[in-house]
Amino acid sequence: MADRHDRLRLQLTEIEQALRLLDLWSESKPDQRELASTQPFCIDTLSLDQWLQWILIPRMKELLDTGLPLPGNCNIHAIAEESFKDLRQDCSHLLVLLKQFDETLMLPH
C-alpha cells in the first residue's frame, strides 16, 4: 500500500507541474460557492484545470496524509480528453499523467 500511496503522491506532484507548465495553474482561488458544487468534477462551476488544482489535488493529499480510504476509480482521463481538446496548448503529457493516476487508483489496495 505504501508503494501505491507514494506513487499517487508523485503523480499528484507531476500533475501540478504539468498544469503549471501549461499555464493552467491559478493563484486566484474560486469562491466558496463554486467549490461547493455537488456535480461531478464541479462541471457546473469550475473548469477541469480548476477542479484539479482546487479540489482533486488537495483532497487526495488529505486522504493520503490521513490514511482515509481512496476512491477506487475517478475516470479523470476521459473527462480531461474532452475538456482539454480545444486548448491551444499541447496537453498530451497532462493526459498521460491523468491516465496513469486513474490506473494507480484502480490498483488493488
N, C-alpha and C positions, 0 to 999 in steps of 0.2 A: 504494500500500500504506500509506503514512503516513496518508492520509485515513481508511482503514479502521481502522487502529490508533488514531488519535485519536478516531474515533467510538466504538470499543469502550471506550476509557478513560473517555470521557464517560458512556457508558451504564452502566458499572460504578459510577461515582460516583452516577448518578441512581438506580440500583437500591439502592445502600446508603442513600441519603437516603430513598427510599420505605419501605424496611424500618424505618428509624428512626422515621419519621412514623407508621407503623402499630404502633409499639411491638413490632416483631418482631426487634429487634437486641438481642443479649445481651452482657453484659460477662463472662459466665462461659463459658469455653471448654470444650467437651465433652472427655471424656477420650480418650486416645490410641486405645483400643480402638474407641470409637465413630467416630473419624475415619479409622480404618484399614479400614473396611468395603470389601469388594470389589463390593458390589451397586451397580447404577446409582443415582446420586443418594444413596447411603448410605441407601437407603429402609428398611433393617432397623435402623438405629441412630440416625438423625437425622431431625428434621422438615425439610421443604424449606427453610424460612427459615434453619435452622441450616446446612444444606448450602450455601445461597447465601453466607452470611456466612463460614463457616469453610473451605469447600472451593473453590467456584467463584470468588469474587472474588479471594482471594489467588493461586490458581493461574493465573487469567487474567492478573492483573497481572504475575506472574512470567514467563509466556510472552511478554507484550508487552515487558517490560523486557529479556529475554534474546534476543529475536528467534527463539525456537524456533517450530516450526510450530503454528498454531492449529487447533483442531478445526473441521471443516467444517460440522458440524451437531450441536447439543446437544438440540434439541427441548424446551427447558425450559418453554416456554409451555404445552404440552399437560399436562405433569405439574403445573404450577402451577395451572392451572384446576381440576384435581381436588383438589389439596392444600389450596387456599385457599377452596374453595367453602363450607365450613361456618364460616368465621371470621366473627365479628360485625363486624369492620372491613370497610370497603369497599376491596377490593384491586384494583379495576378499573384504577387508574393503574399499579400494580405489574405487572399482567398485560400492559398495553400496553407497558411498558418491556421486559419479558422477551420479548415477541413481536418487538419491534424488535431486541433483542440477537440473537435467533435469526436474524432476517433478515440482519443485518450479518455474522454468522459465515458465512452461505451465499454472500455476495458473492464474486466471483472475486478471487483473490489479486492 
